[in-house]
Amino acid sequence: MSIGLLGQKIGMTSVYDAAGKLHSVTVIAAGDNVLLCRLTNENHGYSAVQVGFGRQKKSRLTKPMLGQFKKAGVEAKRFVREIRLPADLPEGDINLSVTQFQPGDFVDVTGRSKGKGFQGVMKKHNFHGQGAAHGSKTHRRVGAIGNRSTPGRIWKNMGMPGHLGARSRTNHFDQRRGARRKRQLCNREAGDQEPGCADRVA
C-alpha cells in the first residue's frame, strides 16, 4: 500500500524516457519524512499515519509538540500531517521514501498555489474585457452585474474582482517519471505545473 509523502518543491527540469522522448518534470525533495504515530480504527475511529517533515528549531515549538517528537524518537519537525488510509497498516516498518512509487505510477499532488493578491475580472475569471478604443471609459471593468426588479439582487457566484491564489489545489493523476534514491528526489510529469512556488511544501 502506497502512503502519501510530504515534499519540498525544488524546481523543474527535463528527463528522457526509455523511448528517447523528452518530458518536462517537477522535482520534489521528499527524503525527510518520519513516522510520528499510527492511528487505528479501534483506538481513534479511523485509520491514518502521522508524518513529520522538515527541520524545526525546538524553541519554536510548544511543549506538547516537543513531547510528541520525543515519544516518537525523532528530531523536531516543521510540518506534521495526518494521511488517511483505507485500513489499518500491519505491524512493522513503513516505507516513507520515494521508492514506494514506481516509474509510471499516477499520484495526486496537493499544494498551495501562488498568491497573486487582489485581481480584476480579466485576470481572475478570464473575461474578454470591453472596448479598447479611446471612446470607451471601461476597458477592464466588470460591467453590469445587476438585474431587474425581479429578483432585485445580484446572483451568487457572479464573477467579480477579488483575491486570487493562495489556496489549496490538487493536481490529479500526475505521472511519476523517476526518482533518485540517494537524494530522495521524486520527478513527476509537469503537464500541469505543481501548485505553488519553489521551496514550498506539497
C-alpha positions in Angstrom: 0.0 0.0 0.0 1.4 3.4 -1.0 1.4 6.1 1.6 1.3 9.9 0.9 4.5 11.8 1.5 5.4 15.4 2.3 7.9 17.0 0.0 9.5 20.3 -0.9 9.3 21.6 -4.5 12.8 22.2 -5.8 12.0 23.3 -9.4 11.7 22.0 -12.9 13.9 20.1 -15.3 13.6 17.7 -18.2 14.2 13.9 -18.4 14.3 11.4 -21.3 12.2 8.2 -21.1 13.3 4.8 -22.5 11.9 5.7 -25.9 14.1 8.9 -26.1 11.1 11.3 -25.6 11.8 14.4 -23.6 9.4 15.1 -20.7 9.2 18.3 -18.5 9.2 17.3 -14.8 8.8 19.0 -11.5 11.4 17.9 -8.9 10.2 17.3 -5.3 12.5 16.5 -2.4 10.7 14.0 -0.1 13.5 12.4 1.8 12.9 13.8 5.3 9.6 12.0 6.1 9.4 10.3 9.5 6.6 8.4 11.2 5.3 10.0 14.3 2.4 7.7 15.2 -0.1 5.3 13.9 -3.9 5.9 14.3 -6.0 2.8 14.2 -9.7 2.3 13.7 -10.0 0.6 17.0 -8.5 3.4 19.1 -9.2 6.5 17.0 -12.2 5.6 14.9 -10.3 5.9 11.6 -7.0 4.6 10.1 -4.1 7.0 9.4 -0.5 7.7 10.0 1.0 10.9 11.3 4.0 12.1 9.3 6.6 14.8 10.1 8.7 16.7 7.5 11.3 19.5 7.6 13.6 20.5 10.4 12.4 23.0 13.0 14.1 24.7 16.0 12.9 23.4 19.3 12.4 27.0 20.6 9.6 27.5 18.1 7.6 24.5 19.2 5.2 24.1 22.1 5.9 21.6 24.9 3.2 19.2 23.9 4.6 19.1 20.3 8.1 18.5 21.7 6.8 15.7 23.9 5.2 14.1 20.8 8.5 14.2 18.9 10.4 12.8 21.9 7.9 10.0 22.2 8.4 9.1 18.6 12.2 9.2 19.0 12.7 11.8 16.2 14.0 15.3 15.9 11.6 18.3 15.8 9.8 18.7 12.5 8.3 21.8 11.0 5.3 20.2 9.3 3.1 17.5 10.8 0.3 16.0 8.7 -2.1 13.1 9.1 -2.5 10.9 6.0 -5.8 8.9 5.9 -5.6 5.2 5.0 -8.4 2.8 3.9 -7.4 0.3 6.5 -5.0 -0.2 9.4 -1.4 -0.9 8.4 0.2 -4.2 9.6 2.8 -4.0 12.3 6.3 -3.4 11.1 8.3 -0.8 9.3 6.6 1.7 7.0 8.2 2.8 3.8 8.2 6.6 3.8 10.6 7.1 0.9 10.1 7.8 -2.8 10.9 4.2 -3.6 7.4 3.2 -2.7 6.3 4.7 -6.0 7.3 3.1 -9.3 8.0 4.9 -12.6 4.7 5.4 -14.4 2.6 5.4 -11.3 -0.1 8.1 -11.1 -0.3 10.2 -7.9 -2.3 13.2 -6.7 -0.2 16.2 -5.7 -1.7 18.8 -3.3 0.0 22.2 -2.7 -0.8 25.8 -2.1 -1.0 27.9 -5.2 0.9 31.2 -5.6 -0.9 34.2 -4.0 -1.5 36.9 -6.6 -3.3 39.5 -4.4 -6.5 41.4 -5.4 -7.1 41.0 -9.1 -9.6 42.1 -11.6 -12.1 40.0 -13.6 -9.9 39.8 -16.7 -7.1 38.1 -14.8 -9.1 36.2 -12.3 -12.0 35.0 -14.5 -10.5 35.4 -18.0 -13.1 37.9 -19.0 -12.7 39.3 -22.5 -12.9 42.9 -21.4 -14.7 45.8 -23.0 -13.9 48.2 -25.8 -10.2 49.2 -26.1 -10.7 52.3 -28.2 -10.3 55.8 -26.8 -14.0 56.4 -26.7 -14.5 53.6 -24.1 -14.1 54.5 -20.5 -14.4 51.0 -19.1 -11.6 48.8 -20.7 -11.1 46.2 -17.9 -14.0 46.7 -15.6 -16.5 44.0 -14.8 -19.5 45.8 -16.4 -23.1 45.4 -15.4 -23.8 42.9 -12.6 -27.3 43.8 -11.5 -30.7 42.5 -12.6 -34.3 43.8 -13.0 -36.6 44.4 -10.1 -37.1 40.7 -10.0 -35.1 39.3 -8.2 -33.7 42.7 -7.4 -30.3 41.4 -6.2 -27.0 40.2 -7.5 -26.8 36.5 -8.3 -24.5 34.3 -6.3 -21.2 33.2 -7.9 -21.1 36.3 -10.1 -17.6 36.7 -11.5 -16.2 39.8 -9.7 -12.8 41.1 -8.7 -11.2 39.6 -5.6 -8.3 37.7 -4.1 -6.6 35.3 -6.4 -4.4 32.3 -5.5 -3.0 31.2 -2.1 -5.5 28.3 -2.0 -5.0 24.6 -1.6 -5.0 22.9 -5.0 -4.7 19.3 -6.1 -3.4 18.0 -9.4 -4.9 14.6 -10.0 -3.3 11.7 -11.8 0.2 13.2 -12.2 2.6 10.6 -13.7 5.8 9.8 -11.8 8.8 9.7 -14.2 11.5 8.5 -11.9 13.4 9.0 -8.6 16.9 9.5 -7.2 17.2 7.2 -4.2 20.4 8.8 -2.9 19.0 12.3 -2.6 15.3 11.1 -2.3 14.1 13.2 -5.2 10.9 12.4 -7.0 10.3 13.6 -10.6 6.7 14.0 -11.7 5.5 14.9 -15.2 4.7 18.6 -15.4 1.9 18.9 -17.9 0.1 20.9 -15.3 2.7 22.5 -13.1 2.9 21.8 -9.5 0.9 24.2 -7.4 2.9 26.8 -5.5 6.4 28.3 -5.9 9.8 26.7 -5.4 10.7 25.7 -1.8 7.0 25.3 -0.9 5.9 22.1 0.7 3.5 19.8 -1.2 
